Amino acid sequence: MKNSKILNAKQLSQLFKTIENFAHAERDRLVVALTYYCAMRINEVAQLKWGNVLDSNLLPQTQITFKTEQVKGREPQRVLVSKRCRMEINRYLKFYISNKGKVDFKKPLIQTQRNTQFSANSLCHHINKLYRKANMPHVTSHSGRKSYITSLANKAVNVKVIMKLARHKHLSTTQKYIEVNDEQLEEANELV
């Protein structure tokens, strides 16, 4: 986590444009969106089924609930799905239906080329390789989560709220994720 670089909104937008030129662009875009807009861990993304993210009317859910055995901390956890992320899920859904047809709620949301579920490790390697291919060598599968937390902190969201959204047990863990740069220091100094 220490070495993973965060992405600002402009860099994320550029990454999405770059991904468009790669194979499996729509799938990979959704993986990045889930980590960046919902602070999901890559192992959580790898476990998602269509039924976790869509309701019976094929509309994106506003939250995803993980069972104890699915997440770090071994307690049931709720992930709030932002409006931006729901738009990304819709985008992927349209692509998926036009290319593969009907959605099976029991099938993995993020599938390999062979239509199987990624393991957490293989999805992590795949996304890290994607970032390197996009000329972002210091960005990792953990960067989306770290960017989410830093972005909220930079918008002056209460750190306890961020802690709950990130699903951390301890405030000190959340604080370790928050990046500070020189521009922020200069802006803060001018507030006095």
C-alpha positions in Angstrom: 0.0 0.0 0.0 2.8 2.5 0.8 4.2 2.5 -2.7 0.9 2.6 -4.6 0.2 6.0 -6.2 -3.1 7.7 -6.0 -5.1 8.9 -9.1 -6.9 12.2 -9.2 -10.0 12.7 -11.3 -8.1 13.9 -14.4 -5.7 11.0 -14.3 -8.6 8.5 -13.9 -10.3 10.1 -16.9 -7.0 9.7 -18.9 -6.7 6.1 -17.7 -10.2 5.3 -18.9 -9.4 6.8 -22.4 -6.2 4.8 -22.5 -8.0 1.6 -21.5 -10.4 2.0 -24.5 -7.5 0.9 -26.7 -6.9 -2.4 -24.9 -8.6 -5.7 -25.1 -11.4 -6.2 -22.6 -11.6 -2.5 -22.1 -15.2 -2.5 -20.7 -14.5 -5.2 -18.2 -11.3 -3.6 -17.0 -12.8 -0.1 -16.8 -15.5 -1.5 -14.4 -12.8 -3.1 -12.2 -11.0 0.2 -11.9 -14.3 2.0 -11.3 -15.3 -0.4 -8.5 -12.0 0.2 -6.7 -11.9 4.0 -7.3 -15.6 4.9 -6.8 -16.5 2.4 -4.1 -13.2 1.7 -2.4 -13.5 -2.0 -3.0 -10.6 -4.3 -2.5 -9.5 -6.3 -5.6 -10.4 -9.5 -3.8 -13.9 -8.2 -3.3 -14.2 -7.2 -6.9 -13.1 -10.7 -8.0 -15.9 -12.3 -5.9 -18.8 -10.2 -7.3 -21.6 -11.9 -9.1 -24.1 -10.2 -11.3 -26.7 -10.7 -8.5 -24.6 -8.6 -6.1 -24.7 -5.5 -8.3 -28.1 -5.7 -10.1 -31.6 -6.0 -8.8 -34.3 -8.2 -10.5 -35.0 -5.3 -13.0 -31.4 -5.2 -14.1 -30.8 -1.9 -12.3 -27.6 -1.3 -10.3 -28.0 -1.7 -6.6 -27.2 1.2 -4.3 -25.3 -1.0 -2.0 -23.5 -4.4 -2.0 -23.5 -6.6 1.0 -20.6 -9.0 1.6 -20.9 -12.0 3.9 -18.4 -12.6 6.6 -16.4 -15.2 4.6 -16.0 -12.8 1.6 -14.2 -9.9 3.3 -11.3 -8.9 5.4 -12.2 -8.6 9.0 -14.6 -11.5 8.9 -17.7 -9.4 9.6 -20.5 -8.7 7.2 -19.9 -5.5 5.4 -21.9 -3.1 3.3 -20.4 -1.1 0.3 -22.3 1.9 -0.8 -22.4 2.2 -4.6 -22.0 5.7 -5.8 -24.0 7.2 -8.7 -20.8 7.3 -10.8 -20.2 3.6 -10.2 -23.8 2.7 -10.9 -23.3 4.5 -14.3 -20.2 2.3 -14.9 -22.2 -0.8 -14.0 -24.9 0.2 -16.5 -22.3 0.9 -19.1 -20.8 -2.6 -18.6 -24.3 -4.2 -18.5 -25.2 -2.8 -21.9 -21.9 -4.0 -23.4 -22.3 -7.4 -21.8 -25.8 -7.9 -23.1 -24.9 -6.8 -26.6 -22.0 -9.2 -26.7 -23.0 -12.2 -24.6 -26.7 -11.9 -24.3 -28.6 -12.7 -21.1 -27.2 -12.0 -17.7 -27.0 -14.9 -15.3 -27.2 -13.5 -11.7 -25.1 -16.4 -10.4 -22.2 -15.8 -12.8 -19.2 -13.7 -12.0 -19.5 -10.0 -12.8 -15.8 -9.9 -13.8 -14.9 -12.8 -16.0 -11.8 -14.1 -17.6 -11.5 -14.8 -21.3 -12.8 -18.3 -20.7 -15.9 -16.9 -18.9 -14.8 -18.0 -15.5 -14.2 -16.1 -12.3 -10.9 -14.5 -11.7 -9.1 -15.4 -8.5 -8.2 -12.4 -6.3 -4.5 -13.0 -7.2 -5.0 -13.3 -10.9 -7.2 -10.2 -11.0 -4.7 -8.2 -9.0 -1.9 -9.2 -11.4 -4.1 -8.4 -14.4 -5.0 -4.9 -13.2 -1.4 -4.2 -12.2 -0.3 -5.2 -15.7 -3.0 -3.0 -17.1 -1.6 0.1 -15.2 1.9 -0.6 -16.4 0.6 -1.0 -20.0 -1.1 2.4 -19.5 2.3 3.9 -18.5 1.3 4.2 -14.8 3.9 1.9 -13.3 3.4 3.1 -9.7 -0.3 2.7 -9.8 -1.5 -0.7 -8.4 -4.7 -2.6 -7.8 -4.8 -0.8 -4.4 -4.5 2.7 -5.8 -8.3 3.1 -6.5 -9.1 2.4 -2.8 -6.3 4.8 -1.7 -7.4 7.4 -4.2 -11.0 7.2 -2.9 -10.0 7.8 0.7 -7.6 10.6 -0.2 -10.2 12.3 -2.4 -12.8 12.3 0.4 -10.2 13.6 2.8 -9.3 16.4 0.4 -12.9 17.4 0.2 -13.0 17.8 4.0 -15.2 14.8 4.7 -15.0 13.8 8.3 -12.4 11.1 8.8 -14.8 9.0 10.8 -17.2 9.0 7.9 -14.3 8.0 5.6 -13.4 5.2 8.0 -16.9 3.8 7.8 -17.0 4.1 4.0 -13.6 2.4 3.7 -14.8 -0.3 6.2 -11.8 0.1 8.4 -12.0 -0.9 12.1 -9.5 1.7 13.2 -9.1 5.4 12.5 -5.3 5.0 12.3 -5.7 2.6 9.3 -7.8 5.2 7.4 -5.3 7.9 8.2 -2.4 5.9 6.7 -4.2 5.9 3.3 -4.5 9.7 3.1 -1.8 11.2 0.8 -0.7 14.8 1.2 1.1 16.9 -1.4 2.9 20.3 -1.5 0.0 22.0 -3.2 -2.4 21.0 -0.4 0.1 22.2 2.2 0.4 25.6 0.5 -3.4 25.9 0.3 -3.8 25.0 3.9 -1.1 27.4 5.0 -3.0 30.3 3.2 -6.2 29.6 5.3 -4.6 31.2 8.3 
